[in-house]
Amino acid sequence: MSRFRFEAAAETAASILGPSRAKDLAGLLARGFGRERALTELSTPGVREAVERLYEAVAADRVPCEEAAAYLRGYVAAVLRARDSVQVRTVWSGPSTSAVPVRATAQVLVEVINDARHELLAMTYAARPYPALTRALTEATARGVVVHIVVETLSGAGGLLSGPEPASAFAQVPGVSLWHWSRDRAARDRSRQHAKLAVADRRVLFLGSANLTESAAHRNIEAGVLVRGGEAPERAAEHVVALQRDGVLRPLVA
């Protein structure tokens, strides 16, 4: 028997409610609670219409409440499984070959930044301003993304970097928090902040050789790995946050 209306309503409700509250709704359905009880317990702006349509579809398609609950739980489980699945691909910049397609590192960096909805963490050794990155970061902060970028400093690089401070590459981006590796002079003479990565919402990780410079993004031969899902993005973000919390990384004062 066709249940397209119910399935569409269930999927819409799950999308609006999110996994946790969608499972709460499934629990209410399984226990036979009606629309008003569900609306009372899930009284969040934007939710009412989706819940009402789901109950209407359950009645219209004559879906038993236990079956509706099972479908909703199954749909949520499938969404979570897809979210947690791991996708890994290499990213190369520079001359192309028939063996490996080349994607500009700049394009991938912008994709990662555009993916962020809540948090973006990045680390780079060198940095120079270029429009694509500046625009993507500005749009990210405008939509409420918390952006933290760890950069090396000229003094920290011990003369191996020249020109303006790497941090100045982000001077035109409002709302970005800049950090640096705080170490004593003896350690600074022998060490560099050389990590290059970007993590969006602890779900997407781009890890590679490219600095946040136009030459690295467009002209150099660079190699990297883009990871979506799994533990790697979350662990990378947790490590950066722990270094901040422990004072290893400290805010960079202009």
N, C-alpha and C positions, 0 to 999 in steps of 0.2 A: 504494500500500500504506500502511495506517495505521501511523504512527510516533508516536502520541501519547505513549506512555511515554517514548521517547527524547527527544522535544522538551521535555517537561515536566522531565525530569531534567537536560537540557542547560541550560535556562533557570534552574533552581534552582542548579546548580553555578556558572554565570556570576554569578548574583546574590551568592552566598556568597563566591566567590573574588575578585570584583572584576575589572575589565577586564584589568589587566596579567597577573595569575596565570591568568585564564581563557584568555588567549592562550598562556601557557606550557603549559597543559593541552592546548590544541589542537595545539601543536607536538609534544607527546608522542604524541598520537593519530596525527598525520600520519606520524610515524616508526615507528609500530607498537608502541610500548612499552605494556606491560600495566599492570594495576591496581597491582601492588606497586611498580613503578618510579614511577608517578604519585604514589602515597601517600608514597613516600620523598622525592620532590622537592617535594611540596606539603604537607609535614607541619606544618600549622598547626591549632591547636585549632578544632574546629567544621567542618573541611573534609572529614575522612575519610568521613563518612557520605554526603555529597553526591557525592564522587568515586566511591565504591563503587557508588552507585545509578546513576550515569551509565554506568559500565562494564557493570553488569548490564543496563541498558536497551539499550546498544549490542548486546550479545549477544542479548537477547530479541527485539529488533526486527530483528535481522540487518542492522544498518547498517554498511557498510564503514568502516573507521577513517578513510580519507581523506575520506569524505563526512561523517562525524561531526565531523572537525576543521574542514571547510569550514563546516558549519552553525554550530558554536560561534563561529568567527571572524566569520561574518556577523551572528550575534546580538549579539556584543560591539560590532561596528561600528554596528549600528542603535541600540544603547543610547547609545553615545557621540555619535552624530549627534543623537539626541533631546535629550541633555543639553546639547549645544552650540547647539541651535536657539534663536533669540531670540524671546521673547514680550514685547511692549511694550503697556502699557495705561495710560490716564490715570486718575487718582484725584481725585475732587472731594469736598469736604465743603461743607455748607451747603445752601441751598435747592435742591431738585431741579427738573429740567425734563424735558419729554418727549424732548428731544434726547439728553441724556446721563444715564445712571443714576448716582446718587450713592452712594458707599460711604464710610462713616465712616473718616476718616484713622486713627483709633485702631484700628479693626479691621485695616487693612492693616499698620500698624506691628506689631501683635501677631502677625499672620501671618508677617511677616518674621522677627521674633524667634523664633517657634516653628519656623521652617524651619531655623534655625541648629543645627548639630550639632558644630561645631568652633570657629568664630570668628564674632564679631559686632563690627563696627565701626560707631560712630554719631557724628554731629556735630550739635550744636544750639546755638542762640544763647541762648534762654531755656529754662528747665526748671522745672517744678513737679511735685510728686508727685501721681500719681493711680493708683488701685488696679489697673486693667487692665495698665498698663505695668509697674508694680512687680512684679506677680505673674508676668508673662511673663519679665521679666529674672531674677527669683529662680529660676524653674523652669529657665531656660537655664543659669545658673551651676551649679545643682544637678546637671544632666546633663553637666557638664564643659565647657561652652562657655566659651572665653576671650572676655571682654567688655571692650572698650575704648570709652570714651565721651569725646569732646572737647566741652567746654563753654566758654562765655564766662564771664568773672569780672565782678564788680561794678566793680572798678577798670578792667578792660579795656574795659567798656562806657562808661566815662566819664560816669556819671550817667544814662545812658539806660535802665538797668535798676534796679529798686527791689526792696525786700524781701530775703529771704534769698538767699544765694549760689545760683546755678543748680545747682551741684554737690550741694547739700543734698537735692535731689530724689531722689538715689540713695543716700542714707544708709542706707536700710533694705534695700538689696540687697547681700548678702555677695559678695565676690569680684570686684566691678567695679573696673576700673582707670580712673581719671579723669585726663584730660589737659587742658591749656590751651595757647593760643598765647602763646609767650614772645616779647615784643618790648619795645624800650626805650620810655621814657615818651613821647618825641616821636612815635614811630610809633603808640603806643596812643591818643594824643589824636586821631589822624586815621583810625584803622582799627578794624574790628570783626571778630570771628570769627562770620560770619553764615551759614555753610553749614549746611544741614539735610539729613541723609541717614542711611541705615542700610544696611549691607551684610552679608548672611549668607553665610558660607562662600565668598565671592568668586563666588557664582553668582546671587544675588538682590540687586538694588539698588532701594531706594526713595529717590527724590530729589524734594524738593518745598519748598513754602513754609512748611510747618508746623513750629513749634517742638515740643519734647517737653513740652507743657503740655496740660491738660485742655481749656482753651478752644480751643486750636488744633485739637485732635483732634475735638472735638464741636460747638463752637458757631460758629466762624469760617467764612468762605468761604476755603477753602484748595485749592490745586491741586498735583498731583504726578504723577510718572511711576513706574510699577513695571516694572522690567526683569528678566526671567528669562533667563539664558543669555547667550551672546555675550561680547564683550570688556569691555563697560561696567562690570559689577560687579567684575571682576578689576582693571581699571585704576583704578577708584575706590579699592579697597582698597590697591593698591600705592602710590597717591599718599599716602594717609594714613600707611601704614607708613614710607614714605620721609621724610615730614615728622617722624615720631617719631625715626627713625634719625638724621636730620640735626640734631636738637635744636631744630627750629622749634616742634614740639609737645613739651611737657615734662610729666612727671607732676605732677599737682596734689596738693600736700601739704596735708592737712587742718589 
